[in-house]
Amino acid sequence: MGKLPAKLESKLAERSANQSLRSLPEEADRVDFSSNDYLGLARERAIGKKTKDLLLLDGEWRRGASGSRLLSGNHALYPKLESFLAKHHNSEAALVFNSGYDANVGFFSSVPQRGDMVLYDELIHASIRDGIKMGNAKSYKFAHNDLEDLRTKVEKSLRALCLPTGRQSRSNDSEIYIVTESVFSMDGDSPDLKPMVQICRDKGCHLIIDEAHATGIYGDGRDLVCKMGLKDEIFARIITFGKAMGGHGAAILGSEDLKTYLINFARSLIYTTALSPHSVAGILASYHFLESNGKDHIIGLLNNIEHFNAQIRELGLEKNFIESNSAIHCLIVPGNQQVKSLAGHLQQAGYNVKPILSPTVKGGEERLRFCLHAFNTREEITSILKEVKNYLN
Ligand SMILES: Cc1ncc(COP(=O)(O)O)c(C=O)c1O
């Protein structure tokens, strides 16, 4: 077997030296405060059974997709799922991708063109950054959830692209795309979407929202944009099925024209084997379950979020946490070594909670990331926070 080149060995040595070497964890039987299975649907047996029924009912039985969606992989369940998603999430059209990573890379590498500009929140997910890097548009970040900074960057971009600064018709065809997340994956907070929509309306920009951590939770099992009634103002939404929906895969919601464009130009859709029919049936089954039995799960999660925040206040821990009303809560513990040791302590006590190290987050902003679920008990929440409090004391 070939030896790893010295340059790569030294990169690994550097990671070891600053306590940030990643490794794959072993599954352990601990109380789950780490997975993205917010509603507990990944472990819902009824969805497994419904998946099997849907597979037997629809189209030719096939274990694998057998090809790209553009060739032999577009199983009869795909159009069913996409029309369901469009209706459920109040969109003109939906296009399913193999994962949220693929959806973002496909969108951002193909939609913004040379001469366009992409403005992204500085904490945006890696998949969006990777997609932007693969494309030809210029890009700038704006400060996290900072509308003033966004306004400034929009004005600068309009000047740089020689576009009128009002909403007058444009003298050239440069476009500005603005992208944010409805619930941030590493902070659990949300942008103020209404004024952001207003900026896009006033300045003629296209808004794209990654709804990965909101899918299936807000707006009665839809997403945050639906809950806020903003769907007509959004150019594209990315929803994912690997988190609250308990499965795998993703979709881009937008117009029929956008869907046609992506089918023609999004390379992460074109040049890959499609999701297996079993996965597609699993997504449909999850949504059917959510529609018929999901209300209790959603209420359970929202109650646990409320209880978590109440306990933080009671224990005087608010200043250690990033403010959040979502399923993701982060306790800032600066330093890779320090955050790893608190995580180790909680793991020993029987809780599965993960440290987020730099460089995944900025140095000094290392954190413990608590993911809350519908199935966590109030006692589990109270006792893990007491354990944290004792440790910090
Ligand atoms: C905000 C955001 N977008 C996209 C993704 C990627 O989704 P997937 O896990 O389906 O590839 C993630 C996953 O962590 C995410 O947090």
The ligand as a Gaussian input file, in Angstrom:
#p B3LYP/6-31G(d) Opt

LIG

0 1
 C      -27.694000      23.749000       6.708000
 C      -27.370000      22.450000       6.052000
 N      -27.500000      22.351000       4.725000
 C      -27.224000      21.211000       4.088000
 C      -26.791000      20.096000       4.775000
 C      -26.475000      18.851000       4.032000
 O      -27.559000      17.987000       4.075000
 P      -27.354000      16.417000       3.922000
 O      -26.938000      15.902000       5.265000
 O      -28.668000      15.916000       3.464000
 O      -26.267000      16.236000       2.897000
 C      -26.647000      20.146000       6.163000
 C      -26.189000      18.966000       6.892000
 O      -25.634000      18.952000       7.912000
 C      -26.935000      21.363000       6.822000
 O      -26.800000      21.476000       8.138000

